[in-house]
């Protein structure tokens, strides 16, 4: 998506608080929750990726050029670097696990195929997105 469409980006789940309740439905019960194009878990993971990778880059710079920074700054950077890594890796592994789970195979096949999902898959897996695409309220 291009930056000119940034005002149309959806930061929070389209279904609001129900999107967070849908996490149990999606990730524990392995059923399709009422969700838009992206579910709350995907959005939370994306936020964690952005924040932790940013912290890793900034703290990594400080660690790399530690002679230019005070020992206290270096210690804080090392702590932030380790903490970011400890948060990032389980999030990444969970993201991979749920992305490869059989319930998500149609999306996985589309991602490595032509990039298109069948209409019935969108309707069953992403009902809010389906309604938005069809103009149904």
Secondary structure, DSSP 8 states (H G I E B T S, - for coil): --GGGGGG---S-TTTHHHHHHHHHHHTS----S--SS-HHHHHHHHHHHHHHHHHHHHHHHHHTGGGS-HHHHHHHHHHHHHHHHHHHHHHHHHHHHHHSGGGHHHHHHHTTTS---HHHHHHH-HHHHHHHHT--
